[in-house]
Amino acid sequence: MSAKSDAVADGRLEVRLEIKPEVVVDRVPMRTAVLHFRNLGKEPLRYYLPNGEAFRANISTLFFRPKSGDPLFVPEPHPHGYVVTEADFHLLEPGQSREHTQPFTIDPFAPGPGNTSKRMTGFEAGAEVDVRWVYENSIQRWKGGAQTLDGPTRELFDGGDIPYIWTGKLEAKMRWTVPR
């Protein structure tokens, strides 16, 4: 059964976090968080969330804090490697919902020979972990022209204000019992 946070909202945007119990092995055991977005308003709403899951740090960040062991932050910040496009600014009509997935592992590669993974301390089966999803956006325009390691950024939305853009910060919190 999935673990779910309560919904949090600011009057325009509602977000909710869900963690699926399934595990898929992709080099290491991977789990899935589902990020739920819903437009509560009477006008369209656009939210910024890079489609490249690995490049969402400081926009959409999951914080896992076990009772013992080190915390886990997902995703880890990546300094370059993704080109933001208008497709990363998702439009919701009034009352519309959308969800996005965010993969994570609590079983990273372990040092030593072979491709082995090891469960992080504090994330043992049955452990209670506090989880916080912070979603925030302050971007209202994407003028382009900023120099990056991947070249200059491109102008989006004709360099003007991004139509219907949501700005602010929302935090969904929950306690997650780590499954096997």
C-alpha positions as CSV (number, residue, x, y, z in Angstrom):
1,M,0.0,0.0,0.0
2,S,1.3,3.5,-0.9
3,A,2.2,6.0,1.9
4,K,0.6,9.4,1.3
5,S,1.0,12.8,2.9
6,D,-1.8,15.2,3.6
7,A,-2.4,17.7,0.8
8,V,-1.0,21.2,1.4
9,A,-2.2,24.2,-0.6
10,D,-1.9,28.0,-0.9
11,G,-5.3,28.7,-2.4
12,R,-4.1,28.3,-6.0
13,L,-1.9,25.1,-6.0
14,E,-2.3,21.9,-4.0
15,V,0.5,19.4,-3.7
16,R,0.6,15.9,-2.1
17,L,3.4,13.3,-1.9
18,E,3.0,9.6,-2.3
19,I,5.6,6.8,-1.9
20,K,4.9,3.6,-3.7
21,P,5.9,0.3,-2.1
22,E,7.2,-1.3,-5.2
23,V,10.9,-1.8,-5.8
24,V,12.5,-2.0,-9.3
25,V,16.1,-3.0,-9.7
26,D,17.9,-0.7,-12.0
27,R,21.6,-1.4,-11.1
28,V,20.4,-0.7,-7.5
29,P,16.9,-1.2,-5.9
30,M,14.9,1.9,-6.9
31,R,11.7,3.2,-5.3
32,T,9.2,5.8,-6.6
33,A,7.8,8.9,-5.1
34,V,4.8,10.4,-6.8
35,L,4.4,14.2,-6.8
36,H,0.8,15.3,-7.1
37,F,-0.2,18.8,-8.3
38,R,-3.7,20.2,-8.5
39,N,-5.0,23.6,-9.6
40,L,-7.5,24.9,-7.0
41,G,-8.2,28.1,-8.8
42,K,-10.6,29.4,-11.4
43,E,-7.9,30.3,-13.9
44,P,-5.2,28.2,-15.5
45,L,-2.0,27.7,-13.5
46,R,1.5,26.8,-14.7
47,Y,4.1,25.2,-12.4
48,Y,7.8,24.8,-13.0
49,L,9.1,21.2,-12.7
50,P,12.0,20.0,-14.9
51,N,11.0,16.8,-16.8
52,G,14.6,15.6,-16.2
53,E,14.0,14.0,-12.7
54,A,17.7,14.3,-11.8
55,F,17.6,18.1,-12.2
56,R,14.9,19.1,-9.8
57,A,17.0,19.8,-6.7
58,N,16.1,23.1,-5.1
59,I,12.8,23.2,-7.0
60,S,11.3,19.9,-5.9
61,T,13.4,18.2,-3.2
62,L,12.6,15.2,-1.0
63,F,14.2,15.1,2.4
64,F,14.2,11.7,4.2
65,R,15.3,11.9,7.9
66,P,15.7,8.6,9.7
67,K,15.9,8.3,13.5
68,S,19.4,7.0,13.1
69,G,21.9,7.4,10.2
70,D,22.4,10.2,7.7
71,P,19.5,12.0,6.0
72,L,18.8,11.5,2.3
73,F,18.2,14.3,-0.1
74,V,16.6,13.5,-3.5
75,P,17.7,14.5,-6.1
76,E,21.2,15.5,-5.4
77,P,22.1,18.8,-7.1
78,H,23.6,18.5,-10.6
79,P,25.4,21.6,-11.9
80,H,24.7,21.1,-15.6
81,G,23.4,18.6,-18.2
82,Y,19.8,19.7,-18.7
83,V,18.4,22.3,-21.0
84,V,15.1,23.8,-19.7
85,T,12.3,24.2,-22.2
86,E,8.8,25.5,-22.1
87,A,7.7,21.8,-21.6
88,D,9.1,22.1,-18.1
89,F,6.4,24.6,-17.2
90,H,3.3,22.5,-16.9
91,L,-0.1,24.0,-17.5
92,L,-3.1,22.9,-15.4
93,E,-6.6,24.1,-16.2
94,P,-8.9,24.9,-13.2
95,G,-9.6,21.7,-11.2
96,Q,-7.0,19.7,-13.2
97,S,-4.5,17.4,-11.6
98,R,-1.2,15.9,-12.8
99,E,1.4,13.7,-11.2
100,H,5.1,13.2,-11.8
101,T,7.4,10.5,-10.5
102,Q,10.7,11.0,-8.7
103,P,12.9,7.8,-8.4
104,F,15.1,7.3,-5.3
105,T,17.1,4.6,-3.7
106,I,17.8,3.7,0.0
107,D,20.2,1.0,-1.2
108,P,23.0,2.8,-3.0
109,F,26.1,1.1,-4.4
110,A,28.4,-0.3,-1.7
111,P,32.1,0.1,-1.9
112,G,33.9,-3.1,-2.8
113,P,34.1,-5.6,-5.7
114,G,31.1,-6.1,-8.0
115,N,27.9,-4.2,-8.4
116,T,26.4,-4.6,-4.9
117,S,24.2,-2.3,-3.0
118,K,23.7,-1.8,0.7
119,R,20.7,-0.4,2.7
120,M,21.4,2.9,4.3
121,T,21.6,3.1,8.1
122,G,18.2,4.1,9.5
123,F,16.2,2.8,6.5
124,E,15.9,-0.8,7.7
125,A,12.5,-2.5,7.0
126,G,10.0,-1.3,9.6
127,A,12.0,1.9,10.4
128,E,10.0,5.1,10.7
129,V,11.4,7.9,8.5
130,D,10.2,11.5,8.5
131,V,9.8,12.6,4.8
132,R,9.4,16.2,3.7
133,W,8.8,17.3,0.1
134,V,9.6,20.9,-0.6
135,Y,8.3,22.4,-3.8
136,E,9.1,26.0,-4.6
137,N,9.4,28.4,-7.5
138,S,10.4,32.0,-7.8
139,I,11.0,32.1,-11.6
140,Q,8.6,34.4,-13.4
141,R,10.6,34.9,-16.6
142,W,13.2,32.9,-18.6
143,K,15.1,35.5,-20.5
144,G,17.8,33.2,-21.8
145,G,21.4,34.1,-22.5
146,A,22.9,33.0,-19.2
147,Q,26.2,31.2,-19.8
148,T,26.3,27.6,-18.5
149,L,28.7,24.7,-19.0
150,D,26.3,23.5,-21.6
151,G,26.2,26.8,-23.5
152,P,23.8,29.8,-23.2
153,T,20.3,29.3,-22.0
154,R,17.5,29.8,-24.4
155,E,14.8,32.5,-24.1
156,L,11.4,30.9,-23.2
157,F,7.9,32.4,-23.5
158,D,9.3,35.2,-25.8
159,G,11.4,36.4,-22.8
160,G,8.3,37.9,-21.1
161,D,6.4,36.9,-18.0
162,I,5.6,33.2,-18.0
163,P,1.8,33.0,-18.4
164,Y,-0.1,31.8,-15.3
165,I,3.1,30.9,-13.5
166,W,2.8,29.9,-9.8
167,T,5.4,31.2,-7.4
168,G,5.8,30.3,-3.8
169,K,6.8,27.4,-1.5
170,L,4.8,24.4,-0.3
171,E,5.9,21.6,2.0
172,A,4.2,18.3,2.3
173,K,5.2,16.1,5.3
174,M,4.6,12.5,6.2
175,R,6.0,9.6,8.2
176,W,7.0,6.6,6.1
177,T,7.4,3.1,7.4
178,V,10.1,1.6,5.3
179,P,8.8,-1.6,3.7
180,R,11.1,-4.6,2.9
